Amino acid sequence: MHYSRGLKSRVKERDMEIIEDANKMFKCSNKQEAIIRFNELKDKWNGRYPNVIYNTKRKLGQLLRFYDYPSKIRNSLKSTNEIERLNREIRRRIKVISSFPDEDSAMKMFYFKSIEFDSRHAFRKMNGYFN
Protein backbone atom coordinates (compact mmCIF):
# COMPACT_ATOMS: atom_id res chain seq x y z
CA MET A 1 0.00 0.00 0.00
CA HIS A 2 1.19 3.50 -0.76
CA TYR A 3 0.86 4.63 2.84
CA SER A 4 3.39 2.05 4.03
CA ARG A 5 5.80 2.90 1.23
CA GLY A 6 5.47 6.59 2.07
CA LEU A 7 6.52 5.90 5.64
CA LYS A 8 9.92 4.70 4.47
CA SER A 9 10.90 8.20 3.44
CA ARG A 10 9.80 9.71 6.77
CA VAL A 11 11.42 7.35 9.26
CA LYS A 12 14.99 6.42 10.06
CA GLU A 13 16.45 3.18 8.80
CA ARG A 14 16.70 1.74 12.30
CA ASP A 15 12.97 2.34 12.90
CA MET A 16 11.56 0.39 9.96
CA GLU A 17 9.59 -1.63 12.48
CA ILE A 18 7.02 1.18 12.34
CA ILE A 19 6.06 -0.01 8.85
CA GLU A 20 5.30 -3.49 10.16
CA ASP A 21 3.24 -1.95 12.95
CA ALA A 22 1.37 0.23 10.46
CA ASN A 23 0.66 -2.72 8.19
CA LYS A 24 -1.07 -4.47 11.08
CA MET A 25 -3.83 -1.85 10.74
CA PHE A 26 -4.52 -2.94 7.19
CA LYS A 27 -4.51 -6.67 7.87
CA CYS A 28 -7.23 -6.68 10.51
CA SER A 29 -10.57 -8.36 10.01
CA ASN A 30 -12.65 -5.27 10.87
CA LYS A 31 -12.43 -1.52 11.38
CA GLN A 32 -12.61 -1.61 15.17
CA GLU A 33 -9.62 -3.92 15.36
CA ALA A 34 -7.74 -1.65 12.93
CA ILE A 35 -8.41 1.34 15.18
CA ILE A 36 -7.04 -0.64 18.14
CA ARG A 37 -3.89 -1.39 16.08
CA PHE A 38 -3.59 2.33 15.25
CA ASN A 39 -3.80 3.21 18.94
CA GLU A 40 -1.00 0.71 19.62
CA LEU A 41 1.03 2.31 16.82
CA LYS A 42 0.36 5.76 18.29
CA ASP A 43 1.36 4.72 21.82
CA LYS A 44 4.57 3.11 20.61
CA TRP A 45 5.80 5.67 18.04
CA ASN A 46 4.28 9.06 18.96
CA GLY A 47 7.32 10.06 21.01
CA ARG A 48 9.73 9.47 18.15
CA TYR A 49 7.58 10.41 15.13
CA PRO A 50 4.81 12.79 16.23
CA ASN A 51 4.29 14.21 12.71
CA VAL A 52 3.82 10.77 11.20
CA ILE A 53 1.31 9.82 13.88
CA TYR A 54 -0.49 13.16 13.59
CA ASN A 55 -0.84 12.80 9.80
CA THR A 56 -1.95 9.19 10.13
CA LYS A 57 -4.56 10.14 12.71
CA ARG A 58 -5.78 12.96 10.48
CA LYS A 59 -6.17 10.61 7.50
CA LEU A 60 -7.33 7.55 9.44
CA GLY A 61 -10.87 7.75 8.07
CA GLN A 62 -9.56 7.66 4.51
CA LEU A 63 -6.98 4.99 5.23
CA LEU A 64 -9.53 2.64 6.79
CA ARG A 65 -12.46 3.38 4.49
CA PHE A 66 -12.06 0.05 2.68
CA TYR A 67 -13.34 -1.67 5.86
CA ASP A 68 -16.80 -0.25 5.04
CA TYR A 69 -17.05 -2.71 2.13
CA PRO A 70 -17.52 -6.49 2.14
CA SER A 71 -14.40 -8.45 3.00
CA LYS A 72 -14.44 -10.28 -0.33
CA ILE A 73 -13.56 -7.16 -2.31
CA ARG A 74 -11.29 -5.34 0.16
CA ASN A 75 -8.03 -6.44 -1.45
CA SER A 76 -8.99 -4.90 -4.77
CA LEU A 77 -9.98 -1.67 -3.00
CA LYS A 78 -6.71 -1.43 -1.10
CA SER A 79 -4.75 -1.77 -4.31
CA THR A 80 -4.17 1.05 -6.74
CA ASN A 81 -2.92 -1.23 -9.52
CA GLU A 82 -5.75 -0.34 -11.91
CA ILE A 83 -5.15 3.39 -11.56
CA GLU A 84 -1.42 2.91 -12.00
CA ARG A 85 -2.09 0.82 -15.10
CA LEU A 86 -4.25 3.58 -16.61
CA ASN A 87 -1.58 6.18 -15.86
CA ARG A 88 1.05 3.97 -17.51
CA GLU A 89 -1.12 3.63 -20.64
CA ILE A 90 -1.61 7.39 -20.83
CA ARG A 91 2.14 8.04 -20.41
CA ARG A 92 2.88 5.47 -23.11
CA ARG A 93 0.49 7.21 -25.50
CA ILE A 94 1.88 10.66 -24.70
CA LYS A 95 5.40 9.43 -25.46
CA VAL A 96 4.32 8.43 -28.99
CA ILE A 97 2.52 11.70 -29.69
CA SER A 98 5.19 13.88 -28.01
CA SER A 99 3.24 17.13 -28.51
CA PHE A 100 -0.38 18.15 -28.81
CA PRO A 101 -1.63 20.96 -31.06
CA ASP A 102 -3.90 22.29 -28.31
CA GLU A 103 -5.36 21.50 -24.92
CA ASP A 104 -8.53 19.97 -26.41
CA SER A 105 -6.57 17.32 -28.27
CA ALA A 106 -4.77 16.31 -25.08
CA MET A 107 -8.09 16.09 -23.22
CA LYS A 108 -9.55 13.95 -26.02
CA MET A 109 -6.62 11.56 -25.77
CA PHE A 110 -7.13 11.25 -21.98
CA TYR A 111 -10.86 10.76 -22.50
CA PHE A 112 -10.53 8.07 -25.16
CA LYS A 113 -7.83 6.21 -23.23
CA SER A 114 -10.01 6.17 -20.11
CA ILE A 115 -13.04 4.98 -22.13
CA GLU A 116 -10.94 2.23 -23.71
CA PHE A 117 -9.61 1.21 -20.30
CA ASP A 118 -13.10 1.25 -18.80
CA SER A 119 -14.54 -0.87 -21.60
CA ARG A 120 -11.84 -3.51 -21.07
CA HIS A 121 -12.58 -3.74 -17.36
CA ALA A 122 -16.30 -2.95 -17.17
CA PHE A 123 -17.49 -6.55 -17.03
CA ARG A 124 -14.65 -7.92 -14.96
CA LYS A 125 -15.84 -9.93 -11.98
CA MET A 126 -14.38 -9.56 -8.54
CA ASN A 127 -13.43 -13.01 -7.35
CA GLY A 128 -15.85 -14.37 -4.80
CA TYR A 129 -18.20 -11.40 -4.68
CA PHE A 130 -20.33 -11.46 -7.81
CA ASN A 131 -21.56 -14.82 -9.04
C-alpha positions as CSV (number, residue, x, y, z in Angstrom):
1,M,0.0,0.0,0.0
2,H,1.2,3.5,-0.8
3,Y,0.9,4.6,2.8
4,S,3.4,2.1,4.0
5,R,5.8,2.9,1.2
6,G,5.5,6.6,2.1
7,L,6.5,5.9,5.6
8,K,9.9,4.7,4.5
9,S,10.9,8.2,3.4
10,R,9.8,9.7,6.8
11,V,11.4,7.4,9.3
12,K,15.0,6.4,10.1
13,E,16.5,3.2,8.8
14,R,16.7,1.7,12.3
15,D,13.0,2.3,12.9
16,M,11.6,0.4,10.0
17,E,9.6,-1.6,12.5
18,I,7.0,1.2,12.3
19,I,6.1,0.0,8.9
20,E,5.3,-3.5,10.2
21,D,3.2,-1.9,12.9
22,A,1.4,0.2,10.5
23,N,0.7,-2.7,8.2
24,K,-1.1,-4.5,11.1
25,M,-3.8,-1.8,10.7
26,F,-4.5,-2.9,7.2
27,K,-4.5,-6.7,7.9
28,C,-7.2,-6.7,10.5
29,S,-10.6,-8.4,10.0
30,N,-12.7,-5.3,10.9
31,K,-12.4,-1.5,11.4
32,Q,-12.6,-1.6,15.2
33,E,-9.6,-3.9,15.4
34,A,-7.7,-1.7,12.9
35,I,-8.4,1.3,15.2
36,I,-7.0,-0.6,18.1
37,R,-3.9,-1.4,16.1
38,F,-3.6,2.3,15.2
39,N,-3.8,3.2,18.9
40,E,-1.0,0.7,19.6
41,L,1.0,2.3,16.8
42,K,0.4,5.8,18.3
43,D,1.4,4.7,21.8
44,K,4.6,3.1,20.6
45,W,5.8,5.7,18.0
46,N,4.3,9.1,19.0
47,G,7.3,10.1,21.0
48,R,9.7,9.5,18.1
49,Y,7.6,10.4,15.1
50,P,4.8,12.8,16.2
51,N,4.3,14.2,12.7
52,V,3.8,10.8,11.2
53,I,1.3,9.8,13.9
54,Y,-0.5,13.2,13.6
55,N,-0.8,12.8,9.8
56,T,-1.9,9.2,10.1
57,K,-4.6,10.1,12.7
58,R,-5.8,13.0,10.5
59,K,-6.2,10.6,7.5
60,L,-7.3,7.6,9.4
61,G,-10.9,7.8,8.1
62,Q,-9.6,7.7,4.5
63,L,-7.0,5.0,5.2
64,L,-9.5,2.6,6.8
65,R,-12.5,3.4,4.5
66,F,-12.1,0.0,2.7
67,Y,-13.3,-1.7,5.9
68,D,-16.8,-0.2,5.0
69,Y,-17.0,-2.7,2.1
70,P,-17.5,-6.5,2.1
71,S,-14.4,-8.4,3.0
72,K,-14.4,-10.3,-0.3
73,I,-13.6,-7.2,-2.3
74,R,-11.3,-5.3,0.2
75,N,-8.0,-6.4,-1.4
76,S,-9.0,-4.9,-4.8
77,L,-10.0,-1.7,-3.0
78,K,-6.7,-1.4,-1.1
79,S,-4.7,-1.8,-4.3
80,T,-4.2,1.1,-6.7
81,N,-2.9,-1.2,-9.5
82,E,-5.7,-0.3,-11.9
83,I,-5.1,3.4,-11.6
84,E,-1.4,2.9,-12.0
85,R,-2.1,0.8,-15.1
86,L,-4.3,3.6,-16.6
87,N,-1.6,6.2,-15.9
88,R,1.1,4.0,-17.5
89,E,-1.1,3.6,-20.6
90,I,-1.6,7.4,-20.8
91,R,2.1,8.0,-20.4
92,R,2.9,5.5,-23.1
93,R,0.5,7.2,-25.5
94,I,1.9,10.7,-24.7
95,K,5.4,9.4,-25.5
96,V,4.3,8.4,-29.0
97,I,2.5,11.7,-29.7
98,S,5.2,13.9,-28.0
99,S,3.2,17.1,-28.5
100,F,-0.4,18.1,-28.8
101,P,-1.6,21.0,-31.1
102,D,-3.9,22.3,-28.3
103,E,-5.4,21.5,-24.9
104,D,-8.5,20.0,-26.4
105,S,-6.6,17.3,-28.3
106,A,-4.8,16.3,-25.1
107,M,-8.1,16.1,-23.2
108,K,-9.5,14.0,-26.0
109,M,-6.6,11.6,-25.8
110,F,-7.1,11.2,-22.0
111,Y,-10.9,10.8,-22.5
112,F,-10.5,8.1,-25.2
113,K,-7.8,6.2,-23.2
114,S,-10.0,6.2,-20.1
115,I,-13.0,5.0,-22.1
116,E,-10.9,2.2,-23.7
117,F,-9.6,1.2,-20.3
118,D,-13.1,1.2,-18.8
119,S,-14.5,-0.9,-21.6
120,R,-11.8,-3.5,-21.1
121,H,-12.6,-3.7,-17.4
122,A,-16.3,-3.0,-17.2
123,F,-17.5,-6.6,-17.0
124,R,-14.6,-7.9,-15.0
125,K,-15.8,-9.9,-12.0
126,M,-14.4,-9.6,-8.5
127,N,-13.4,-13.0,-7.3
128,G,-15.9,-14.4,-4.8
129,Y,-18.2,-11.4,-4.7
130,F,-20.3,-11.5,-7.8
131,N,-21.6,-14.8,-9.0
